[in-house]
């Protein structure tokens, strides 16, 4: 997800997306440990999306 897309989401949507991306990241890591993924960069992309979502969520909670 891009940062511009993340800024448009509400807090509830951020929490839902964060949970979704965390699960997707765990699934990708498990699948990659069993058999190598065709595109291992997916792991990096989901990890960074999780970080972006978590950062935006914490930023909104501070305000």
N, C-alpha and C positions, 0 to 999 in steps of 0.2 A: 504494500500500500504506500502511496505517496503521502507526504506530509500535508499537502493541500487537501487531500481527501479526508485525512484524519481530523483536521481542524473543523470540518463541517459536521462531524458526528456529535451526537449528544453524549452525555456521560453514560447513560444506560447502554447505548450502542457501542461505546468504547469498551465497556466491560464485557459485553457479549463477543465482540470481535477479538478482544484479548484472550478470552477463554478458548475461542475457536482456533486462533493462531497458535496458542500454546499446545493444544492437542495435536494440531497438524504438525508442529515441530517435533513433538515426541514420536508421533507415528513415522515421520520421515527418518528420524534417527534410528528407530528400531528397524525399519525396512532396510536402511543402508547397512546396518551391522550384520543383517542376515545375508543379503545379496546386494552388491553395489548398485546404486541408483544410476539410471541412464543420465540424469542431470543432477550431480551432487550440489550444484550451486543453489538448488531449491532450499537446502538446509540453511544456507547463509541468508537467503532472502527472507525466509520465515522468521529466523532469529532476529533479524534487523527490524522486521515489521513488529514483532513482539516488543522490542525495545522502544520503537517509536510510539506505539500505543501506550505502553506503560509510562513513558515520559510525559506524554500529553495528559494522561489521566492524573498523574501526580501533580502536574503543573496546575490543572484545574482545581484539584483539592486544596492546594495552597491558597489559591485566590479566594 
